[in-house]
Amino acid sequence: MLIREVQLADAELLQRLISGVESSSDYMLFESGERTISVEQLKARISSIETDSQSEIFMAEMDSELLGYLMAIGGNSRRTLHTVYLVIGISANSRGKGIGTQLFKYLEKWAYEHKIHRMELTVAKPNDAGIRLYKKMQFEIEGIKRNSLYIDGEYIDEYYMSKFYEMRKVEQVGCHDCVSWFISRLGNSFHQGKGRLLNCRIQYDGT
């Protein structure tokens, strides 16, 4: 199975996948057939993501078939650029096979590279499978969004869940001086990949 970032050429297959997920899931925001997403709308959305470093759509693919997606929607103001809101969908035949876990693992690498500090989502309280996945990926419940959804004649609560990434600071006390000292001693060896920072320490792999 391949986990990758969305491409413009995925628009048609992604449209089918989203429609299929919404028609087969009990807890998505939209009911089956409630909305129609055109291929052109998805192309526009994918194009906008290509210029937005804080947002992305991750795809799970096997044998040229899209099995699931994970959308990371970045904050749109300076004060929320460190956050992403998440939406995940897995095709009916692919649930319970670890695809959600693989999507989240790919997300974590992307989040680290893009300096995302807070990842957040909402999940219907009766959605046991979803909650298990999110807790497995170390998301924690922050609160309850009461009577948030109306499903089959009943009001349903949602959980707010989040996970934080603590970005390690390279510029700790003494780091700058340590790096300068080692570069002065090692010369080009440091720049050729033989030396690297490890939690405010220097490890040198040369001889």
JOKAQUI-V974146 format. One record per backbone hydrogen bond with DSSP energy under -0.5 kcal/mol. CO is the residue of the C=O (numbers start at 1). NH is the residue of the N-H. Records with the same first field share a line. If there is no record, write none. Layout:
CO = NH + NH
//
This chain:
2 = 4 + 61
4 = 59
7 = 10
8 = 11
10 = 14
11 = 15
12 = 16
13 = 17
14 = 18
15 = 19
16 = 20
17 = 21
18 = 22
19 = 23
20 = 24
21 = 24 + 25
31 = 34
35 = 37
36 = 38
38 = 42
39 = 43
40 = 44
41 = 45
42 = 46
43 = 47
44 = 48
45 = 49
46 = 50
47 = 51
48 = 51
49 = 52
51 = 53
52 = 55
56 = 72
57 = 6
58 = 70
59 = 4 + 61
60 = 67 + 68
61 = 2
62 = 65
65 = 62 + 67
67 = 91
68 = 60
69 = 89
70 = 58
71 = 73 + 87
72 = 56 + 74
73 = 85
77 = 80
78 = 81
80 = 75 + 83
82 = 117 + 118
83 = 75
84 = 120
85 = 73
87 = 71
89 = 69
91 = 94
92 = 95
94 = 97
98 = 102
99 = 103
100 = 104
101 = 105
102 = 106
103 = 107
104 = 108
105 = 109
106 = 110
107 = 111
108 = 112
109 = 113
110 = 114
111 = 116
112 = 115
117 = 165
118 = 84
119 = 163
120 = 86
121 = 161
123 = 159
124 = 127
126 = 128
127 = 131
128 = 132
129 = 133
130 = 134
131 = 135
132 = 136
133 = 137
134 = 139
135 = 138
140 = 162
143 = 160
144 = 146
145 = 148 + 158
149 = 151 + 156
151 = 154
154 = 151
156 = 148 + 149
157 = 125
158 = 145
159 = 123 + 161
160 = 142 + 143
161 = 121
162 = 140
163 = 119
164 = 166
165 = 167
168 = 170
170 = 172
172 = 175 + 176
174 = 178
175 = 179
176 = 180
177 = 181
178 = 182
179 = 183
180 = 184
181 = 185
182 = 186
183 = 187
186 = 189
187 = 190 + 191
188 = 192
189 = 194
190 = 193 + 195
194 = 205
196 = 203
198 = 201
201 = 198
202 = 204
203 = 196 + 205
//
